[in-house]
């Protein structure tokens, strides 16, 4: 057995052991429901065994058949539904009563993750720094900040799994310098499913769809070029679905949350901002409230048309686009939280343990949290510099793209620019909702970590006078 294969098996086995210890050995780690689960597991006719009693504070360990938990008005199909369907299929022979243990969700997510992770490692294993990078990637991706979502019905696991698959396929095409028909089809499939994971990923889907079209210029055959066109259309259709199929209640709540949870609290002149949006200045007194929080004016404003007619997600996004300084102010306000992928215990309280663990309500934690600590204590200090670097990276890649002749190197430059651009696109979630900031930045942190590892791999091989993406295939 070649050394590369042995190392791959060892690293994936270590990652599997780390996941098993956190997800299946009591006290299990997960993340409590803040109201999203009825949009996923509720769609399949299941609800929490202790319905309504453990929201936010604890992880609910059991789910039972409960058609009443479903809320059709708030549903939107996502790629996470594929995993939920697999959970219920696996659960049939396990539980005759139909009770679904949250660890079945963890098992399905973990198996899919390990398959995607193994594929990524195999593709990225051509440089001399392979052992260090593989071990570091396993260390980061098995951290509780990422894996706490495995024991849940949130859509973040789907985002992680399909991102890793798309990254692996894109990296493989970049190394080869050409896009075959099969590779383009696979990449487009993973990119589309990533876009469908959450409605907030519509801007990312737009970027990925355009890149799929670009793959046609590096295709090996007419069939590959046709696949690139069809794949681009499919990914863009997924992005359009994210926007057009969003439940009306979600759109209205998000518009209210951005206005009163972001724009007004960050404003130097709330009355002027309200007037710019066509609203009465005295509404500034509701700054800091959410659609469902105490003292909210959400229902009254929806009834009057102030939210839904005068103020929509489109109008608040246009507000930001016309005021670039406000975009930077929002980033600056959350600079210490941009790189958090666990609740920060100041504005978000999602417990990580089930009640039987004996932990206090809203407790967070896990057996592997060093990478989370690195994000919170190191990266948080330089988060804004990191955003600036992500913006410069594609410009540097563009300069190199213009200088290099047509051929394989151009595809590598485009792939090198895509990752930081995807990272920046995932920041759009910060402007689509005024609350749940940490959870909505999950994909931003995942793409940020991928960018860091790719940059480290490139720099490491350059120091050794090797070309990472330019290494020929034997």
FIZATOR-254862 format. One record per residue (C-alpha): residue number from 1; residue in three letters; x, y, z. Coordinates in steps of 0.2 Angstrom, whole numbers, plus 5000, padded with zeros to 4 digits. Layout:
REM residues N
+-----+---------+------+------+------+
| num | residuo |    u |    v |    w |
+-----+---------+------+------+------+
| NUM |     Ala |    X |    Y |    Z |
...
+-----+---------+------+------+------+
REM end
This chain:
REM residues 474
+-----+---------+------+------+------+
| num | residuo |    u |    v |    w |
+-----+---------+------+------+------+
|   1 |     Unk | 5000 | 5000 | 5000 |
|   2 |     Unk | 5008 | 5017 | 4995 |
|   3 |     Unk | 5013 | 5029 | 5009 |
|   4 |     Unk | 5000 | 5042 | 5003 |
|   5 |     Unk | 4986 | 5030 | 5004 |
|   6 |     Unk | 4991 | 5024 | 5022 |
|   7 |     Unk | 4992 | 5042 | 5027 |
|   8 |     Unk | 4975 | 5046 | 5020 |
|   9 |     Unk | 4968 | 5031 | 5030 |
|  10 |     Unk | 4976 | 5036 | 5046 |
|  11 |     Unk | 4971 | 5054 | 5045 |
|  12 |     Unk | 4953 | 5050 | 5040 |
|  13 |     Unk | 4952 | 5037 | 5054 |
|  14 |     Unk | 4958 | 5050 | 5067 |
|  15 |     Unk | 4945 | 5062 | 5061 |
|  16 |     Unk | 4932 | 5048 | 5063 |
|  17 |     Unk | 4938 | 5045 | 5080 |
|  18 |     Unk | 4937 | 5063 | 5085 |
|  19 |     Unk | 4919 | 5065 | 5078 |
|  20 |     Unk | 4913 | 5049 | 5087 |
|  21 |     Unk | 4920 | 5055 | 5104 |
|  22 |     Unk | 4911 | 5071 | 5103 |
|  23 |     Unk | 4895 | 5066 | 5094 |
|  24 |     Unk | 4891 | 5049 | 5102 |
|  25 |     Unk | 4900 | 5047 | 5118 |
|  26 |     Unk | 4890 | 5055 | 5133 |
|  27 |     Unk | 4889 | 5070 | 5136 |
|  28 |     Unk | 4886 | 5072 | 5117 |
|  29 |     Unk | 4889 | 5089 | 5109 |
|  30 |     Unk | 4877 | 5097 | 5098 |
|  31 |     Unk | 4868 | 5114 | 5096 |
|  32 |     Unk | 4850 | 5118 | 5103 |
|  33 |     Unk | 4836 | 5123 | 5091 |
|  34 |     Unk | 4832 | 5142 | 5090 |
|  35 |     Unk | 4817 | 5139 | 5080 |
|  36 |     Unk | 4824 | 5132 | 5063 |
|  37 |     Unk | 4821 | 5114 | 5066 |
|  38 |     Unk | 4802 | 5114 | 5061 |
|  39 |     Unk | 4808 | 5120 | 5044 |
|  40 |     Unk | 4818 | 5104 | 5042 |
|  41 |     Unk | 4813 | 5089 | 5053 |
|  42 |     Unk | 4796 | 5097 | 5055 |
|  43 |     Unk | 4794 | 5095 | 5036 |
|  44 |     Unk | 4795 | 5076 | 5038 |
|  45 |     Unk | 4782 | 5075 | 5052 |
|  46 |     Unk | 4793 | 5075 | 5067 |
|  47 |     Unk | 4795 | 5086 | 5082 |
|  48 |     Unk | 4805 | 5087 | 5099 |
|  49 |     Unk | 4799 | 5074 | 5112 |
|  50 |     Unk | 4800 | 5089 | 5125 |
|  51 |     Unk | 4791 | 5101 | 5113 |
|  52 |     Unk | 4794 | 5119 | 5118 |
|  53 |     Unk | 4803 | 5115 | 5134 |
|  54 |     Unk | 4821 | 5115 | 5129 |
|  55 |     Unk | 4822 | 5128 | 5115 |
|  56 |     Unk | 4839 | 5137 | 5115 |
|  57 |     Unk | 4845 | 5131 | 5132 |
|  58 |     Unk | 4848 | 5112 | 5129 |
|  59 |     Unk | 4850 | 5100 | 5115 |
|  60 |     Unk | 4834 | 5090 | 5113 |
|  61 |     Unk | 4840 | 5072 | 5111 |
|  62 |     Unk | 4824 | 5063 | 5105 |
|  63 |     Unk | 4812 | 5067 | 5091 |
|  64 |     Unk | 4795 | 5059 | 5089 |
|  65 |     Unk | 4782 | 5058 | 5075 |
|  66 |     Unk | 4772 | 5074 | 5077 |
|  67 |     Unk | 4763 | 5081 | 5062 |
|  68 |     Unk | 4758 | 5096 | 5072 |
|  69 |     Unk | 4776 | 5102 | 5073 |
|  70 |     Unk | 4776 | 5106 | 5055 |
|  71 |     Unk | 4773 | 5124 | 5049 |
|  72 |     Unk | 4771 | 5124 | 5030 |
|  73 |     Unk | 4771 | 5143 | 5029 |
|  74 |     Unk | 4789 | 5144 | 5035 |
|  75 |     Unk | 4796 | 5130 | 5024 |
|  76 |     Unk | 4809 | 5131 | 5010 |
|  77 |     Unk | 4817 | 5116 | 5002 |
|  78 |     Unk | 4836 | 5115 | 5006 |
|  79 |     Unk | 4849 | 5102 | 5002 |
|  80 |     Unk | 4849 | 5098 | 5021 |
|  81 |     Unk | 4833 | 5089 | 5017 |
|  82 |     Unk | 4843 | 5075 | 5008 |
|  83 |     Unk | 4852 | 5071 | 5024 |
|  84 |     Unk | 4836 | 5072 | 5035 |
|  85 |     Unk | 4828 | 5059 | 5023 |
|  86 |     Unk | 4843 | 5048 | 5025 |
|  87 |     Unk | 4842 | 5049 | 5044 |
|  88 |     Unk | 4824 | 5043 | 5044 |
|  89 |     Unk | 4828 | 5029 | 5032 |
|  90 |     Unk | 4842 | 5023 | 5043 |
|  91 |     Unk | 4831 | 5025 | 5058 |
|  92 |     Unk | 4817 | 5014 | 5052 |
|  93 |     Unk | 4826 | 4997 | 5057 |
|  94 |     Unk | 4834 | 5005 | 5072 |
|  95 |     Unk | 4818 | 5012 | 5081 |
|  96 |     Unk | 4802 | 5002 | 5079 |
|  97 |     Unk | 4793 | 5016 | 5089 |
|  98 |     Unk | 4799 | 5029 | 5076 |
|  99 |     Unk | 4808 | 5039 | 5089 |
| 100 |     Unk | 4823 | 5047 | 5081 |
| 101 |     Unk | 4839 | 5050 | 5092 |
| 102 |     Unk | 4849 | 5065 | 5088 |
| 103 |     Unk | 4864 | 5054 | 5086 |
| 104 |     Unk | 4857 | 5047 | 5070 |
| 105 |     Unk | 4858 | 5064 | 5063 |
| 106 |     Unk | 4876 | 5065 | 5069 |
| 107 |     Unk | 4880 | 5048 | 5061 |
| 108 |     Unk | 4873 | 5053 | 5044 |
| 109 |     Unk | 4882 | 5070 | 5044 |
| 110 |     Unk | 4898 | 5063 | 5050 |
| 111 |     Unk | 4898 | 5049 | 5037 |
| 112 |     Unk | 4895 | 5061 | 5023 |
| 113 |     Unk | 4908 | 5073 | 5030 |
| 114 |     Unk | 4921 | 5060 | 5031 |
| 115 |     Unk | 4918 | 5055 | 5013 |
| 116 |     Unk | 4920 | 5073 | 5007 |
| 117 |     Unk | 4935 | 5076 | 5018 |
| 118 |     Unk | 4944 | 5060 | 5011 |
| 119 |     Unk | 4940 | 5066 | 4993 |
| 120 |     Unk | 4948 | 5083 | 4997 |
| 121 |     Unk | 4963 | 5076 | 5005 |
| 122 |     Unk | 4967 | 5064 | 4991 |
| 123 |     Unk | 4965 | 5079 | 4978 |
| 124 |     Unk | 4976 | 5091 | 4989 |
| 125 |     Unk | 4989 | 5078 | 4992 |
| 126 |     Unk | 5002 | 5082 | 4979 |
| 127 |     Unk | 5013 | 5094 | 4988 |
| 128 |     Unk | 5028 | 5090 | 5000 |
| 129 |     Unk | 5018 | 5098 | 5014 |
| 130 |     Unk | 5005 | 5085 | 5012 |
| 131 |     Unk | 5007 | 5077 | 5030 |
| 132 |     Unk | 5006 | 5093 | 5039 |
| 133 |     Unk | 4992 | 5100 | 5029 |
| 134 |     Unk | 4981 | 5084 | 5031 |
| 135 |     Unk | 4984 | 5083 | 5049 |
| 136 |     Unk | 4980 | 5102 | 5052 |
| 137 |     Unk | 4964 | 5101 | 5041 |
| 138 |     Unk | 4958 | 5086 | 5052 |
| 139 |     Unk | 4962 | 5096 | 5067 |
| 140 |     Unk | 4952 | 5111 | 5062 |
| 141 |     Unk | 4937 | 5102 | 5054 |
| 142 |     Unk | 4934 | 5091 | 5069 |
| 143 |     Unk | 4933 | 5106 | 5081 |
| 144 |     Unk | 4917 | 5108 | 5090 |
| 145 |     Unk | 4914 | 5125 | 5081 |
| 146 |     Unk | 4910 | 5115 | 5066 |
| 147 |     Unk | 4905 | 5098 | 5072 |
| 148 |     Unk | 4892 | 5104 | 5085 |
| 149 |     Unk | 4880 | 5106 | 5070 |
| 150 |     Unk | 4881 | 5088 | 5066 |
| 151 |     Unk | 4870 | 5083 | 5080 |
| 152 |     Unk | 4856 | 5095 | 5074 |
| 153 |     Unk | 4844 | 5098 | 5060 |
| 154 |     Unk | 4852 | 5115 | 5055 |
| 155 |     Unk | 4857 | 5117 | 5037 |
| 156 |     Unk | 4876 | 5121 | 5041 |
| 157 |     Unk | 4881 | 5102 | 5039 |
| 158 |     Unk | 4875 | 5102 | 5021 |
| 159 |     Unk | 4884 | 5119 | 5018 |
| 160 |     Unk | 4900 | 5111 | 5025 |
| 161 |     Unk | 4899 | 5094 | 5016 |
| 162 |     Unk | 4895 | 5102 | 4999 |
| 163 |     Unk | 4908 | 5115 | 5000 |
| 164 |     Unk | 4921 | 5102 | 5003 |
| 165 |     Unk | 4915 | 5092 | 4988 |
| 166 |     Unk | 4915 | 5108 | 4977 |
| 167 |     Unk | 4932 | 5113 | 4984 |
| 168 |     Unk | 4939 | 5096 | 4980 |
| 169 |     Unk | 4932 | 5096 | 4962 |
| 170 |     Unk | 4938 | 5113 | 4959 |
| 171 |     Unk | 4955 | 5110 | 4965 |
| 172 |     Unk | 4957 | 5094 | 4955 |
| 173 |     Unk | 4952 | 5104 | 4939 |
| 174 |     Unk | 4965 | 5117 | 4944 |
| 175 |     Unk | 4979 | 5105 | 4946 |
| 176 |     Unk | 4975 | 5097 | 4929 |
| 177 |     Unk | 4973 | 5113 | 4921 |
| 178 |     Unk | 4958 | 5107 | 4911 |
| 179 |     Unk | 4939 | 5104 | 4915 |
| 180 |     Unk | 4932 | 5087 | 4908 |
| 181 |     Unk | 4914 | 5085 | 4906 |
| 182 |     Unk | 4912 | 5074 | 4921 |
| 183 |     Unk | 4922 | 5086 | 4932 |
| 184 |     Unk | 4911 | 5100 | 4927 |
| 185 |     Unk | 4895 | 5091 | 4930 |
| 186 |     Unk | 4901 | 5085 | 4947 |
| 187 |     Unk | 4907 | 5103 | 4952 |
| 188 |     Unk | 4891 | 5111 | 4946 |
| 189 |     Unk | 4881 | 5098 | 4956 |
| 190 |     Unk | 4890 | 5102 | 4972 |
| 191 |     Unk | 4890 | 5120 | 4969 |
| 192 |     Unk | 4871 | 5120 | 4966 |
| 193 |     Unk | 4868 | 5110 | 4982 |
| 194 |     Unk | 4879 | 5121 | 4992 |
| 195 |     Unk | 4869 | 5136 | 4986 |
| 196 |     Unk | 4853 | 5127 | 4991 |
| 197 |     Unk | 4859 | 5124 | 5009 |
| 198 |     Unk | 4853 | 5141 | 5015 |
| 199 |     Unk | 4844 | 5156 | 5007 |
| 200 |     Unk | 4858 | 5167 | 5013 |
| 201 |     Unk | 4869 | 5159 | 5000 |
| 202 |     Unk | 4861 | 5166 | 4985 |
| 203 |     Unk | 4875 | 5179 | 4982 |
| 204 |     Unk | 4888 | 5165 | 4983 |
| 205 |     Unk | 4877 | 5155 | 4971 |
| 206 |     Unk | 4878 | 5170 | 4959 |
| 207 |     Unk | 4897 | 5169 | 4960 |
| 208 |     Unk | 4898 | 5150 | 4958 |
| 209 |     Unk | 4886 | 5151 | 4943 |
| 210 |     Unk | 4897 | 5163 | 4934 |
| 211 |     Unk | 4912 | 5153 | 4937 |
| 212 |     Unk | 4904 | 5138 | 4930 |
| 213 |     Unk | 4901 | 5147 | 4914 |
| 214 |     Unk | 4920 | 5152 | 4914 |
| 215 |     Unk | 4924 | 5133 | 4916 |
| 216 |     Unk | 4919 | 5131 | 4898 |
| 217 |     Unk | 4934 | 5141 | 4892 |
| 218 |     Unk | 4945 | 5127 | 4900 |
| 219 |     Unk | 4935 | 5112 | 4894 |
| 220 |     Unk | 4943 | 5098 | 4885 |
| 221 |     Unk | 4928 | 5095 | 4873 |
| 222 |     Unk | 4912 | 5102 | 4866 |
| 223 |     Unk | 4903 | 5091 | 4878 |
| 224 |     Unk | 4912 | 5099 | 4893 |
| 225 |     Unk | 4908 | 5116 | 4886 |
| 226 |     Unk | 4890 | 5112 | 4885 |
| 227 |     Unk | 4890 | 5105 | 4903 |
| 228 |     Unk | 4898 | 5121 | 4909 |
| 229 |     Unk | 4884 | 5131 | 4901 |
| 230 |     Unk | 4870 | 5120 | 4908 |
| 231 |     Unk | 4879 | 5119 | 4925 |
| 232 |     Unk | 4880 | 5138 | 4926 |
| 233 |     Unk | 4862 | 5139 | 4922 |
| 234 |     Unk | 4858 | 5126 | 4936 |
| 235 |     Unk | 4868 | 5135 | 4949 |
| 236 |     Unk | 4860 | 5152 | 4945 |
| 237 |     Unk | 4843 | 5144 | 4946 |
| 238 |     Unk | 4847 | 5138 | 4963 |
| 239 |     Unk | 4852 | 5155 | 4968 |
| 240 |     Unk | 4836 | 5162 | 4961 |
| 241 |     Unk | 4826 | 5149 | 4970 |
| 242 |     Unk | 4834 | 5154 | 4987 |
| 243 |     Unk | 4827 | 5172 | 4984 |
| 244 |     Unk | 4811 | 5169 | 4975 |
| 245 |     Unk | 4805 | 5154 | 4986 |
| 246 |     Unk | 4809 | 5162 | 5003 |
| 247 |     Unk | 4793 | 5161 | 5014 |
| 248 |     Unk | 4785 | 5178 | 5015 |
| 249 |     Unk | 4786 | 5178 | 5034 |
| 250 |     Unk | 4805 | 5175 | 5033 |
| 251 |     Unk | 4807 | 5190 | 5021 |
| 252 |     Unk | 4797 | 5201 | 5032 |
| 253 |     Unk | 4806 | 5196 | 5048 |
| 254 |     Unk | 4823 | 5198 | 5040 |
| 255 |     Unk | 4819 | 5215 | 5033 |
| 256 |     Unk | 4813 | 5221 | 5051 |
| 257 |     Unk | 4828 | 5213 | 5059 |
| 258 |     Unk | 4841 | 5222 | 5047 |
| 259 |     Unk | 4832 | 5238 | 5050 |
| 260 |     Unk | 4830 | 5238 | 5069 |
| 261 |     Unk | 4845 | 5226 | 5073 |
| 262 |     Unk | 4858 | 5233 | 5061 |
| 263 |     Unk | 4855 | 5249 | 5052 |
| 264 |     Unk | 4847 | 5259 | 5067 |
| 265 |     Unk | 4859 | 5253 | 5081 |
| 266 |     Unk | 4874 | 5257 | 5070 |
| 267 |     Unk | 4867 | 5274 | 5064 |
| 268 |     Unk | 4874 | 5291 | 5069 |
| 269 |     Unk | 4857 | 5298 | 5064 |
| 270 |     Unk | 4843 | 5285 | 5066 |
| 271 |     Unk | 4830 | 5298 | 5061 |
| 272 |     Unk | 4838 | 5303 | 5045 |
| 273 |     Unk | 4840 | 5284 | 5040 |
| 274 |     Unk | 4822 | 5281 | 5044 |
| 275 |     Unk | 4817 | 5296 | 5033 |
| 276 |     Unk | 4828 | 5289 | 5019 |
| 277 |     Unk | 4819 | 5273 | 5020 |
| 278 |     Unk | 4802 | 5282 | 5019 |
| 279 |     Unk | 4798 | 5279 | 5038 |
| 280 |     Unk | 4793 | 5290 | 5052 |
| 281 |     Unk | 4808 | 5296 | 5063 |
| 282 |     Unk | 4800 | 5291 | 5079 |
| 283 |     Unk | 4802 | 5273 | 5075 |
| 284 |     Unk | 4819 | 5275 | 5081 |
| 285 |     Unk | 4813 | 5270 | 5098 |
| 286 |     Unk | 4812 | 5252 | 5092 |
| 287 |     Unk | 4830 | 5251 | 5088 |
| 288 |     Unk | 4838 | 5235 | 5095 |
| 289 |     Unk | 4822 | 5225 | 5094 |
| 290 |     Unk | 4819 | 5209 | 5084 |
| 291 |     Unk | 4804 | 5203 | 5075 |
| 292 |     Unk | 4800 | 5191 | 5089 |
| 293 |     Unk | 4807 | 5200 | 5104 |
| 294 |     Unk | 4798 | 5209 | 5118 |
| 295 |     Unk | 4793 | 5227 | 5113 |
| 296 |     Unk | 4794 | 5223 | 5094 |
| 297 |     Unk | 4784 | 5233 | 5082 |
| 298 |     Unk | 4785 | 5220 | 5069 |
| 299 |     Unk | 4766 | 5215 | 5068 |
| 300 |     Unk | 4760 | 5233 | 5068 |
| 301 |     Unk | 4773 | 5238 | 5054 |
| 302 |     Unk | 4768 | 5223 | 5043 |
| 303 |     Unk | 4750 | 5227 | 5045 |
| 304 |     Unk | 4752 | 5245 | 5040 |
| 305 |     Unk | 4764 | 5240 | 5025 |
| 306 |     Unk | 4779 | 5249 | 5032 |
| 307 |     Unk | 4787 | 5232 | 5032 |
| 308 |     Unk | 4784 | 5222 | 5016 |
| 309 |     Unk | 4780 | 5237 | 5005 |
| 310 |     Unk | 4791 | 5252 | 5010 |
| 311 |     Unk | 4804 | 5242 | 5018 |
| 312 |     Unk | 4810 | 5225 | 5011 |
| 313 |     Unk | 4826 | 5215 | 5010 |
| 314 |     Unk | 4829 | 5223 | 4993 |
| 315 |     Unk | 4827 | 5241 | 5000 |
| 316 |     Unk | 4839 | 5238 | 5015 |
| 317 |     Unk | 4852 | 5230 | 5004 |
| 318 |     Unk | 4850 | 5245 | 4992 |
| 319 |     Unk | 4853 | 5256 | 5007 |
| 320 |     Unk | 4869 | 5248 | 5011 |
| 321 |     Unk | 4875 | 5248 | 4993 |
| 322 |     Unk | 4872 | 5266 | 4991 |
| 323 |     Unk | 4882 | 5269 | 5007 |
| 324 |     Unk | 4898 | 5260 | 5007 |
| 325 |     Unk | 4904 | 5267 | 5023 |
| 326 |     Unk | 4889 | 5259 | 5032 |
| 327 |     Unk | 4895 | 5242 | 5025 |
| 328 |     Unk | 4912 | 5245 | 5033 |
| 329 |     Unk | 4904 | 5251 | 5049 |
| 330 |     Unk | 4894 | 5235 | 5051 |
| 331 |     Unk | 4909 | 5225 | 5048 |
| 332 |     Unk | 4918 | 5235 | 5061 |
| 333 |     Unk | 4904 | 5233 | 5074 |
| 334 |     Unk | 4906 | 5214 | 5072 |
| 335 |     Unk | 4925 | 5213 | 5070 |
| 336 |     Unk | 4927 | 5203 | 5086 |
| 337 |     Unk | 4913 | 5191 | 5081 |
| 338 |     Unk | 4917 | 5189 | 5062 |
| 339 |     Unk | 4928 | 5174 | 5066 |
| 340 |     Unk | 4918 | 5166 | 5079 |
| 341 |     Unk | 4909 | 5150 | 5074 |
| 342 |     Unk | 4902 | 5147 | 5092 |
| 343 |     Unk | 4889 | 5157 | 5101 |
| 344 |     Unk | 4898 | 5171 | 5110 |
| 345 |     Unk | 4887 | 5170 | 5126 |
| 346 |     Unk | 4883 | 5189 | 5125 |
| 347 |     Unk | 4870 | 5190 | 5111 |
| 348 |     Unk | 4867 | 5172 | 5106 |
| 349 |     Unk | 4864 | 5157 | 5119 |
| 350 |     Unk | 4863 | 5141 | 5110 |
| 351 |     Unk | 4866 | 5127 | 5122 |
| 352 |     Unk | 4878 | 5113 | 5117 |
| 353 |     Unk | 4872 | 5099 | 5129 |
| 354 |     Unk | 4857 | 5088 | 5132 |
| 355 |     Unk | 4848 | 5090 | 5149 |
| 356 |     Unk | 4855 | 5074 | 5156 |
| 357 |     Unk | 4873 | 5080 | 5154 |
| 358 |     Unk | 4871 | 5090 | 5170 |
| 359 |     Unk | 4877 | 5106 | 5163 |
| 360 |     Unk | 4869 | 5123 | 5166 |
| 361 |     Unk | 4857 | 5130 | 5153 |
| 362 |     Unk | 4865 | 5138 | 5138 |
| 363 |     Unk | 4882 | 5130 | 5141 |
| 364 |     Unk | 4893 | 5128 | 5127 |
| 365 |     Unk | 4908 | 5117 | 5125 |
| 366 |     Unk | 4916 | 5101 | 5117 |
| 367 |     Unk | 4931 | 5090 | 5119 |
| 368 |     Unk | 4940 | 5098 | 5104 |
| 369 |     Unk | 4939 | 5117 | 5104 |
| 370 |     Unk | 4957 | 5123 | 5101 |
| 371 |     Unk | 4953 | 5129 | 5084 |
| 372 |     Unk | 4938 | 5138 | 5090 |
| 373 |     Unk | 4949 | 5146 | 5103 |
| 374 |     Unk | 4962 | 5151 | 5089 |
| 375 |     Unk | 4947 | 5159 | 5079 |
| 376 |     Unk | 4941 | 5169 | 5095 |
| 377 |     Unk | 4957 | 5174 | 5102 |
| 378 |     Unk | 4969 | 5177 | 5087 |
| 379 |     Unk | 4959 | 5179 | 5071 |
| 380 |     Unk | 4946 | 5190 | 5079 |
| 381 |     Unk | 4960 | 5202 | 5083 |
| 382 |     Unk | 4964 | 5204 | 5065 |
| 383 |     Unk | 4947 | 5200 | 5057 |
| 384 |     Unk | 4946 | 5217 | 5047 |
| 385 |     Unk | 4964 | 5215 | 5041 |
| 386 |     Unk | 4959 | 5198 | 5035 |
| 387 |     Unk | 4944 | 5204 | 5025 |
| 388 |     Unk | 4955 | 5217 | 5017 |
| 389 |     Unk | 4967 | 5204 | 5012 |
| 390 |     Unk | 4953 | 5193 | 5005 |
| 391 |     Unk | 4949 | 5208 | 4994 |
| 392 |     Unk | 4967 | 5210 | 4988 |
| 393 |     Unk | 4970 | 5192 | 4985 |
| 394 |     Unk | 4958 | 5191 | 4969 |
| 395 |     Unk | 4966 | 5207 | 4962 |
| 396 |     Unk | 4983 | 5199 | 4964 |
| 397 |     Unk | 4977 | 5184 | 4955 |
| 398 |     Unk | 4969 | 5194 | 4941 |
| 399 |     Unk | 4986 | 5203 | 4938 |
| 400 |     Unk | 4995 | 5186 | 4937 |
| 401 |     Unk | 4980 | 5180 | 4925 |
| 402 |     Unk | 4983 | 5195 | 4913 |
| 403 |     Unk | 5002 | 5192 | 4913 |
| 404 |     Unk | 5001 | 5173 | 4910 |
| 405 |     Unk | 4997 | 5166 | 4893 |
| 406 |     Unk | 4981 | 5156 | 4889 |
| 407 |     Unk | 4981 | 5138 | 4895 |
| 408 |     Unk | 4981 | 5128 | 4911 |
| 409 |     Unk | 4989 | 5142 | 4922 |
| 410 |     Unk | 4974 | 5154 | 4918 |
| 411 |     Unk | 4962 | 5141 | 4926 |
| 412 |     Unk | 4973 | 5140 | 4941 |
| 413 |     Unk | 4973 | 5159 | 4943 |
| 414 |     Unk | 4954 | 5159 | 4942 |
| 415 |     Unk | 4952 | 5145 | 4954 |
| 416 |     Unk | 4964 | 5154 | 4966 |
| 417 |     Unk | 4953 | 5170 | 4965 |
| 418 |     Unk | 4937 | 5161 | 4967 |
| 419 |     Unk | 4940 | 5155 | 4985 |
| 420 |     Unk | 4943 | 5172 | 4993 |
| 421 |     Unk | 4929 | 5179 | 4982 |
| 422 |     Unk | 4917 | 5165 | 4989 |
| 423 |     Unk | 4923 | 5170 | 5007 |
| 424 |     Unk | 4918 | 5188 | 5004 |
| 425 |     Unk | 4901 | 5183 | 4996 |
| 426 |     Unk | 4897 | 5172 | 5011 |
| 427 |     Unk | 4899 | 5189 | 5021 |
| 428 |     Unk | 4883 | 5194 | 5013 |
| 429 |     Unk | 4874 | 5185 | 5027 |
| 430 |     Unk | 4879 | 5198 | 5039 |
| 431 |     Unk | 4868 | 5211 | 5029 |
| 432 |     Unk | 4853 | 5199 | 5027 |
| 433 |     Unk | 4848 | 5198 | 5045 |
| 434 |     Unk | 4851 | 5208 | 5060 |
| 435 |     Unk | 4852 | 5193 | 5072 |
| 436 |     Unk | 4860 | 5176 | 5073 |
| 437 |     Unk | 4876 | 5184 | 5067 |
| 438 |     Unk | 4888 | 5170 | 5073 |
| 439 |     Unk | 4878 | 5156 | 5065 |
| 440 |     Unk | 4875 | 5164 | 5049 |
| 441 |     Unk | 4894 | 5167 | 5047 |
| 442 |     Unk | 4897 | 5148 | 5048 |
| 443 |     Unk | 4901 | 5147 | 5029 |
| 444 |     Unk | 4912 | 5163 | 5030 |
| 445 |     Unk | 4923 | 5155 | 5043 |
| 446 |     Unk | 4924 | 5138 | 5033 |
| 447 |     Unk | 4929 | 5147 | 5017 |
| 448 |     Unk | 4941 | 5158 | 5027 |
| 449 |     Unk | 4950 | 5142 | 5034 |
| 450 |     Unk | 4950 | 5135 | 5017 |
| 451 |     Unk | 4959 | 5151 | 5011 |
| 452 |     Unk | 4971 | 5150 | 5025 |
| 453 |     Unk | 4976 | 5132 | 5021 |
| 454 |     Unk | 4977 | 5135 | 5003 |
| 455 |     Unk | 4988 | 5150 | 5005 |
| 456 |     Unk | 4999 | 5140 | 5018 |
| 457 |     Unk | 5001 | 5126 | 5005 |
| 458 |     Unk | 5006 | 5138 | 4991 |
| 459 |     Unk | 5018 | 5147 | 5002 |
| 460 |     Unk | 5026 | 5131 | 5008 |
| 461 |     Unk | 5029 | 5124 | 4991 |
| 462 |     Unk | 5036 | 5141 | 4985 |
| 463 |     Unk | 5048 | 5140 | 4999 |
| 464 |     Unk | 5053 | 5123 | 4993 |
| 465 |     Unk | 5054 | 5130 | 4975 |
| 466 |     Unk | 5040 | 5119 | 4970 |
| 467 |     Unk | 5024 | 5123 | 4961 |
| 468 |     Unk | 5008 | 5118 | 4971 |
| 469 |     Unk | 4995 | 5120 | 4958 |
| 470 |     Unk | 5007 | 5118 | 4944 |
| 471 |     Unk | 5014 | 5101 | 4949 |
| 472 |     Unk | 5011 | 5090 | 4933 |
| 473 |     Unk | 5001 | 5074 | 4935 |
| 474 |     Unk | 5011 | 5059 | 4932 |
+-----+---------+------+------+------+
REM end
